[in-house]
Each structure stands twice: as structure tokens, then as C-alpha cells.
Amino acid sequence: MENDRSLAQVLRALIDDADPGANNVAREIVINDLRKVTNKARQTKRERLRAVELLAGRASPLKPISLEGADLREVSLRGADLVGSRLTRAQLRKADLTQADLSFSWLNEVDLRGALLVAANLRAANLNDADLTGADLTDADMRLARLRDVRWSTGTSWPDESVASWVYSRSARLGRGRYIIRPVGMQVPSPVRN
């Protein structure tokens, strides 16, 4: 562990020297990526660099990024532009995704337990088989999000009463305040506009 801390300190210093304006998101992505060598087998060096640039606001999201299987637990991705990105099986437990744009993203099998998704854009995102136990989705846009077999709990905060009602009506109890959304009607409907 001592080597991890030393490496993290060196990386922070290098990032600060190279770009004093680099934000904490970029730093933590780089540091977590290097700490989790076994989890980066699916990501090329180019994809990781693109992810860091995108999250640091130095690249445009013309091409979605791939962070499949990445370990991003407790990382702040506040306001990150992740439109159409692939985050399948990523570990985002207790991550801060407040106001992040995850529209059209692949978030299937993602661990979002205790994550902050306040005012996040999850429009048309694929959340099939994700774990939203204790997640805060207050004011999130979940229109057309796919939610087959999503696990959630009484501690999960839904965007509004209509989404909460929709989720409750399609869920089966797993026990101890935990639920799973049944595969019937798995897509959050768009509101009817007159």
C-alpha cells in the first residue's frame, strides 16, 4: 500500500505540473486506473487518456468512452459528460455523479449502491441488472431508461413521485427492504405532453 500512496502522490504532482487546472476527476481517474491494474485489461491506453481528457473538460464527447469494468468507487464525476459511454460492470459504489450526463450510456450490471445521481441525466440509459440500493436519484431525468432487473431499496431516492410509483408497481420484494424491478414494462415512460 505504501507504493500506491507514493505513486498517487507522484501522479498528482505530475498532473499539477502538466496542467495546473486539471480537476480532481481527472486525477482520481488516472490514480484509480493505475491502482487497479487488473481491471484495466479491457481498456487501451488511448481510451484511458481520452476518458481523462473528456472528464477534465479538455475533449469533446464526439465519441463515447469506454470505462467497462472500471473501479471508480467513491470517485467524484460531478458534472461529467459521459453521453453514450460504456460503463458495463463498472464499480461506482458511493460515486458522486451529481449533474453528470449519462444519457444513452450503457450502465448495465453497474454497482451504484449509495451513489449520488442528483439531477443526473439518465435519459435512455441502459441500467439493466444495475444495483441502485441506497442511491440518490433526486431530480434525475430517467425518461426511457431501461431498468430490467434493477435492484433497489427503501433507501433509494427516486426522481419524483411518478417514477417512484412506476418502480413500486413493477417491483418484487427480495426481503429486508430490498426490491427488484420485474421485467414487465422495463422502460420508464416519457411524460405525456398535451
Contacts in CASP RR format, 6 or more apart in sequence:
PFRMAT RR
TARGET T0000
AUTHOR 0000-0000-0000
METHOD contacts of the structure
MODEL  1
MENDRSLAQVLRALIDDADPGANNVAREIVINDLRKVTNKARQTKRERLR
AVELLAGRASPLKPISLEGADLREVSLRGADLVGSRLTRAQLRKADLTQA
DLSFSWLNEVDLRGALLVAANLRAANLNDADLTGADLTDADMRLARLRDV
RWSTGTSWPDESVASWVYSRSARLGRGRYIIRPVGMQVPSPVRN
4 35 0 8 1.000
7 31 0 8 1.000
7 34 0 8 1.000
7 35 0 8 1.000
8 31 0 8 1.000
8 35 0 8 1.000
11 27 0 8 1.000
11 30 0 8 1.000
11 31 0 8 1.000
11 34 0 8 1.000
12 27 0 8 1.000
12 31 0 8 1.000
15 22 0 8 1.000
15 26 0 8 1.000
15 27 0 8 1.000
15 30 0 8 1.000
16 22 0 8 1.000
19 56 0 8 1.000
19 58 0 8 1.000
22 56 0 8 1.000
23 55 0 8 1.000
23 56 0 8 1.000
23 57 0 8 1.000
24 76 0 8 1.000
25 55 0 8 1.000
25 56 0 8 1.000
25 75 0 8 1.000
25 76 0 8 1.000
25 77 0 8 1.000
25 78 0 8 1.000
25 80 0 8 1.000
26 52 0 8 1.000
26 53 0 8 1.000
26 55 0 8 1.000
26 56 0 8 1.000
28 72 0 8 1.000
28 75 0 8 1.000
28 76 0 8 1.000
29 48 0 8 1.000
29 51 0 8 1.000
29 52 0 8 1.000
29 55 0 8 1.000
29 72 0 8 1.000
29 75 0 8 1.000
30 48 0 8 1.000
30 52 0 8 1.000
32 70 0 8 1.000
32 71 0 8 1.000
32 72 0 8 1.000
32 75 0 8 1.000
33 40 0 8 1.000
33 43 0 8 1.000
33 48 0 8 1.000
33 70 0 8 1.000
35 71 0 8 1.000
36 70 0 8 1.000
36 71 0 8 1.000
39 69 0 8 1.000
39 70 0 8 1.000
39 71 0 8 1.000
40 48 0 8 1.000
40 70 0 8 1.000
42 66 0 8 1.000
42 68 0 8 1.000
42 69 0 8 1.000
43 51 0 8 1.000
43 66 0 8 1.000
43 67 0 8 1.000
43 68 0 8 1.000
43 70 0 8 1.000
47 65 0 8 1.000
47 66 0 8 1.000
50 59 0 8 1.000
50 63 0 8 1.000
50 65 0 8 1.000
51 65 0 8 1.000
51 66 0 8 1.000
51 67 0 8 1.000
53 59 0 8 1.000
54 60 0 8 1.000
54 61 0 8 1.000
54 65 0 8 1.000
54 80 0 8 1.000
54 81 0 8 1.000
54 82 0 8 1.000
55 77 0 8 1.000
55 80 0 8 1.000
55 81 0 8 1.000
57 81 0 8 1.000
61 81 0 8 1.000
61 82 0 8 1.000
61 83 0 8 1.000
64 82 0 8 1.000
64 83 0 8 1.000
64 84 0 8 1.000
64 85 0 8 1.000
64 86 0 8 1.000
64 105 0 8 1.000
65 82 0 8 1.000
65 85 0 8 1.000
65 86 0 8 1.000
66 85 0 8 1.000
66 86 0 8 1.000
67 85 0 8 1.000
67 86 0 8 1.000
67 87 0 8 1.000
67 90 0 8 1.000
68 86 0 8 1.000
68 87 0 8 1.000
68 88 0 8 1.000
68 89 0 8 1.000
68 90 0 8 1.000
69 87 0 8 1.000
69 88 0 8 1.000
69 89 0 8 1.000
69 90 0 8 1.000
69 91 0 8 1.000
70 87 0 8 1.000
70 90 0 8 1.000
70 91 0 8 1.000
71 90 0 8 1.000
71 91 0 8 1.000
72 90 0 8 1.000
72 91 0 8 1.000
72 92 0 8 1.000
72 95 0 8 1.000
73 91 0 8 1.000
73 92 0 8 1.000
73 93 0 8 1.000
73 94 0 8 1.000
73 95 0 8 1.000
74 93 0 8 1.000
74 94 0 8 1.000
74 95 0 8 1.000
75 92 0 8 1.000
75 95 0 8 1.000
75 96 0 8 1.000
76 95 0 8 1.000
76 96 0 8 1.000
77 95 0 8 1.000
77 96 0 8 1.000
77 97 0 8 1.000
77 100 0 8 1.000
78 96 0 8 1.000
78 97 0 8 1.000
78 98 0 8 1.000
78 99 0 8 1.000
78 100 0 8 1.000
79 97 0 8 1.000
79 98 0 8 1.000
79 99 0 8 1.000
79 100 0 8 1.000
79 101 0 8 1.000
80 97 0 8 1.000
80 100 0 8 1.000
80 101 0 8 1.000
81 100 0 8 1.000
81 101 0 8 1.000
82 100 0 8 1.000
82 101 0 8 1.000
82 102 0 8 1.000
82 105 0 8 1.000
83 101 0 8 1.000
83 102 0 8 1.000
83 103 0 8 1.000
83 104 0 8 1.000
83 105 0 8 1.000
84 102 0 8 1.000
84 103 0 8 1.000
84 104 0 8 1.000
84 105 0 8 1.000
84 106 0 8 1.000
85 102 0 8 1.000
85 105 0 8 1.000
85 106 0 8 1.000
86 105 0 8 1.000
86 106 0 8 1.000
87 102 0 8 1.000
87 105 0 8 1.000
87 106 0 8 1.000
87 107 0 8 1.000
87 110 0 8 1.000
88 106 0 8 1.000
88 107 0 8 1.000
88 108 0 8 1.000
88 109 0 8 1.000
88 110 0 8 1.000
89 108 0 8 1.000
89 109 0 8 1.000
89 110 0 8 1.000
90 107 0 8 1.000
90 110 0 8 1.000
90 111 0 8 1.000
91 110 0 8 1.000
91 111 0 8 1.000
92 110 0 8 1.000
92 111 0 8 1.000
92 112 0 8 1.000
92 115 0 8 1.000
93 111 0 8 1.000
93 112 0 8 1.000
93 113 0 8 1.000
93 114 0 8 1.000
93 115 0 8 1.000
94 113 0 8 1.000
94 114 0 8 1.000
94 115 0 8 1.000
95 112 0 8 1.000
95 115 0 8 1.000
95 116 0 8 1.000
96 115 0 8 1.000
96 116 0 8 1.000
97 115 0 8 1.000
97 116 0 8 1.000
97 117 0 8 1.000
97 120 0 8 1.000
98 116 0 8 1.000
98 117 0 8 1.000
98 118 0 8 1.000
98 119 0 8 1.000
98 120 0 8 1.000
99 118 0 8 1.000
99 119 0 8 1.000
99 120 0 8 1.000
100 117 0 8 1.000
100 120 0 8 1.000
100 121 0 8 1.000
101 120 0 8 1.000
101 121 0 8 1.000
102 120 0 8 1.000
102 121 0 8 1.000
102 122 0 8 1.000
102 125 0 8 1.000
103 121 0 8 1.000
103 122 0 8 1.000
103 123 0 8 1.000
103 124 0 8 1.000
103 125 0 8 1.000
103 141 0 8 1.000
104 123 0 8 1.000
104 124 0 8 1.000
104 125 0 8 1.000
105 122 0 8 1.000
105 125 0 8 1.000
105 126 0 8 1.000
106 125 0 8 1.000
106 126 0 8 1.000
107 122 0 8 1.000
107 125 0 8 1.000
107 126 0 8 1.000
107 127 0 8 1.000
107 130 0 8 1.000
108 126 0 8 1.000
108 127 0 8 1.000
108 128 0 8 1.000
108 129 0 8 1.000
108 130 0 8 1.000
109 128 0 8 1.000
109 129 0 8 1.000
109 130 0 8 1.000
110 127 0 8 1.000
110 130 0 8 1.000
110 131 0 8 1.000
111 130 0 8 1.000
111 131 0 8 1.000
112 130 0 8 1.000
112 131 0 8 1.000
112 132 0 8 1.000
112 135 0 8 1.000
113 131 0 8 1.000
113 132 0 8 1.000
113 133 0 8 1.000
113 134 0 8 1.000
113 135 0 8 1.000
114 133 0 8 1.000
114 134 0 8 1.000
114 135 0 8 1.000
114 136 0 8 1.000
115 132 0 8 1.000
115 135 0 8 1.000
115 136 0 8 1.000
116 135 0 8 1.000
116 136 0 8 1.000
117 135 0 8 1.000
117 136 0 8 1.000
117 137 0 8 1.000
117 140 0 8 1.000
118 136 0 8 1.000
118 137 0 8 1.000
118 138 0 8 1.000
118 139 0 8 1.000
118 140 0 8 1.000
119 138 0 8 1.000
119 139 0 8 1.000
119 140 0 8 1.000
120 137 0 8 1.000
120 140 0 8 1.000
120 141 0 8 1.000
121 140 0 8 1.000
121 141 0 8 1.000
122 137 0 8 1.000
122 140 0 8 1.000
122 141 0 8 1.000
122 142 0 8 1.000
122 145 0 8 1.000
123 141 0 8 1.000
123 142 0 8 1.000
123 143 0 8 1.000
123 144 0 8 1.000
123 145 0 8 1.000
124 143 0 8 1.000
124 144 0 8 1.000
124 145 0 8 1.000
124 146 0 8 1.000
125 142 0 8 1.000
125 145 0 8 1.000
125 146 0 8 1.000
126 145 0 8 1.000
126 146 0 8 1.000
127 145 0 8 1.000
127 146 0 8 1.000
127 147 0 8 1.000
127 150 0 8 1.000
128 146 0 8 1.000
128 147 0 8 1.000
128 148 0 8 1.000
128 149 0 8 1.000
128 150 0 8 1.000
128 186 0 8 1.000
129 148 0 8 1.000
129 149 0 8 1.000
129 150 0 8 1.000
130 147 0 8 1.000
130 150 0 8 1.000
130 151 0 8 1.000
131 150 0 8 1.000
131 151 0 8 1.000
131 152 0 8 1.000
132 150 0 8 1.000
132 151 0 8 1.000
132 152 0 8 1.000
132 156 0 8 1.000
133 151 0 8 1.000
133 152 0 8 1.000
133 153 0 8 1.000
133 155 0 8 1.000
133 156 0 8 1.000
133 178 0 8 1.000
134 152 0 8 1.000
134 153 0 8 1.000
134 155 0 8 1.000
134 156 0 8 1.000
134 157 0 8 1.000
135 152 0 8 1.000
135 156 0 8 1.000
135 157 0 8 1.000
136 156 0 8 1.000
136 157 0 8 1.000
137 156 0 8 1.000
137 157 0 8 1.000
137 158 0 8 1.000
137 159 0 8 1.000
137 163 0 8 1.000
138 157 0 8 1.000
138 158 0 8 1.000
138 159 0 8 1.000
139 159 0 8 1.000
139 160 0 8 1.000
140 159 0 8 1.000
141 159 0 8 1.000
142 159 0 8 1.000
142 163 0 8 1.000
142 188 0 8 1.000
143 188 0 8 1.000
143 189 0 8 1.000
143 190 0 8 1.000
143 191 0 8 1.000
144 187 0 8 1.000
144 188 0 8 1.000
144 189 0 8 1.000
144 190 0 8 1.000
145 187 0 8 1.000
145 188 0 8 1.000
146 186 0 8 1.000
146 187 0 8 1.000
147 167 0 8 1.000
147 181 0 8 1.000
147 186 0 8 1.000
147 187 0 8 1.000
147 188 0 8 1.000
148 181 0 8 1.000
148 183 0 8 1.000
148 186 0 8 1.000
149 180 0 8 1.000
149 181 0 8 1.000
149 183 0 8 1.000
150 180 0 8 1.000
150 181 0 8 1.000
151 174 0 8 1.000
151 178 0 8 1.000
151 179 0 8 1.000
151 180 0 8 1.000
152 167 0 8 1.000
152 171 0 8 1.000
152 178 0 8 1.000
152 179 0 8 1.000
152 180 0 8 1.000
152 181 0 8 1.000
153 177 0 8 1.000
153 178 0 8 1.000
153 179 0 8 1.000
154 177 0 8 1.000
158 164 0 8 1.000
158 167 0 8 1.000
162 191 0 8 1.000
163 188 0 8 1.000
166 188 0 8 1.000
166 189 0 8 1.000
167 181 0 8 1.000
170 181 0 8 1.000
170 182 0 8 1.000
170 184 0 8 1.000
170 185 0 8 1.000
170 186 0 8 1.000
171 179 0 8 1.000
171 180 0 8 1.000
171 181 0 8 1.000
171 182 0 8 1.000
172 179 0 8 1.000
172 180 0 8 1.000
172 182 0 8 1.000
173 179 0 8 1.000
174 180 0 8 1.000
END
